[in-house]
Amino acid sequence: MRWALVRVSLAVTVMVVLAFAVPLGLVVKELARDRAFADAERQAAQIRPALAITTDRAQLERAVASSQAGGDGRMAVHVPGGDGARQNPPSTDPRDAHEAFDIGRRRARARDVETARRGRSAITSVPGGYALLQPTALSTGEFAVVEVYVPHRAVGNGVTTSWVILAGVGLGLIAGSLATADRLGLRLVRPAERLAKAAAELGEGRLGVRVREDGPAELRAAAVAFNSMADKIVQLLSNERELAADLSHRLRTPLTVLRLNAASLGEGPAADQTRAAVAQLEREVDQLIRAAREQGERTERPTLGCDACEVIRDRMDFWSALAEDEGRTVRLAGVDATVRVPVARPELVAALDAMLGNVFRHTPEGTAFAVDVHHSEDAVIVLVSDAGPGIADPDAALRRGHGAGGPGSTGLGLDIVRRVAESTGGDVRVGRSVLGGTEVRVWLSLDGGGTRRRRERRRRVRRGRARP
């Protein structure tokens, strides 16, 4: 927008400057020409009194020499011959009889001089400039011609300087117009840039961002609308967190009944496993309540992260008891090191439980599964694979609520995994595992989230709005 305004201002100013400067330059040139020939006419008029009195060559030479143009060698006088025969009435003064003669250097052509002797002034081009031919009546009734030479430099005297001044003024106007347009464009662009930056930050989850309400009226209105929208989003998320906490709290009543029933089972491995599972479920519900109420604070501050390998080992210990009961073979690899990922522990636990729960829920008892961890300097990859029947439509499984897992499935498990991966700038892929069943690959980026364009592209691919 800023440079568009500058370009428009440049085009308009250049057109205005040309519309005024070009005609004004031509007027200046014409005025200089008129001034030069007016001066020439004034020089020629100085010889008229002498020609009206006498045609004596010596006297005329002195008169020409006394003038400025004659002294500069730019004046000539062409006197026709006088013999008294052509006079009406004939002159009896012997001084009127003489031969035609010229005083000074003649530059005009002879036919132009003869034309001027008929009593008509003329301006004719000569080498190096122009010649003004001014006829003057003699006492004999004929016309002498006074020729004044006007060089080109006299005709263009001051024109170049005037044009340079006009060009300087035009360039100054253009520069001033560009500076003004740039300042106006900056006044428009800065609020728009702040609004775009705030929108991007809000999209990344920084719910506390707001826009300063300044600039033009339209952008102020947009800023007010953005701030109102952000406040509404914060309120809606707060209501959602409270609802999640309330719903989780309602689970405590049936959990209490389960805990009491588990306590009455007596002793034995099955009873111990049941009590351990109920205790773990109570802890998860408590953690869910705390996570729901603290979600707003975690959104506003940086995620501290957790040790992915430690979390995976802990969750595998939890699920290994059920795997043993169902006769499943479990393989765990790559979890010996300490690998920190930019994901809160409860979120990573929820993602792992969603993937492992799918294995137990959607594969027959006795189906083997494996969890592998690979890590590099910029990413951690978690692979959960099984030897089950696989997923017919992996793309649909990644879309929220579209999973077809049968009874008891909400279709939200892999969506939880996807959101955890995308919060780091990574992604989730579902494919065929080396065990013959399903493989869920979770890519957790460690470089601060990657580029926004890459994340948006991956979202479009997974949600069916674009093809990879």
HELIX and SHEET records of a PDB file:
HELIX    1   1 ARG A    2  ALA A   45  1                                  44    
HELIX    2   2 ARG A   48  ILE A   53  1                                   6    
HELIX    3   3 ARG A   57  SER A   66  1                                  10    
HELIX    4   4 GLN A   68  GLY A   71  1                                   4    
HELIX    5   5 PRO A   94  ASP A   96  5                                   3    
HELIX    6   6 ALA A  110  ALA A  116  1                                   7    
HELIX    7   7 HIS A  152  VAL A  155  1                                   4    
HELIX    8   8 VAL A  159  GLY A  203  1                                  45    
HELIX    9   9 ALA A  217  ARG A  250  1                                  34    
HELIX   10  10 ARG A  252  ALA A  263  1                                  12    
HELIX   11  11 PRO A  269  ARG A  293  1                                  25    
HELIX   12  12 GLN A  295  GLU A  300  1                                   6    
HELIX   13  13 ALA A  308  ASP A  325  1                                  18    
HELIX   14  14 ARG A  345  HIS A  362  1                                  18    
HELIX   15  15 PRO A  394  LEU A  398  1                                   5    
HELIX   16  16 GLY A  413  GLU A  422  1                                  10    
HELIX   17  17 ARG A  452  ARG A  462  1                                  11    
SHEET    1   A 5 PHE A 101  ILE A 103  0                                        
SHEET    2   A 5 MET A  75  VAL A  79 -1                                        
SHEET    3   A 5 PHE A 143  PRO A 151 -1                                        
SHEET    4   A 5 GLY A 129  ALA A 137 -1                                        
SHEET    5   A 5 ALA A 122  VAL A 126 -1                                        
SHEET    1   B 2 CYS A 306  ASP A 307  0                                        
SHEET    2   B 2 ARG A 340  VAL A 341 -1                                        
SHEET    1   C 5 VAL A 330  ALA A 333  0                                        
SHEET    2   C 5 PHE A 369  HIS A 375  1                                        
SHEET    3   C 5 ALA A 379  ASP A 386 -1                                        
SHEET    4   C 5 THR A 438  SER A 445 -1                                        
SHEET    5   C 5 ASP A 427  ARG A 432 -1                                        
END                                                                             
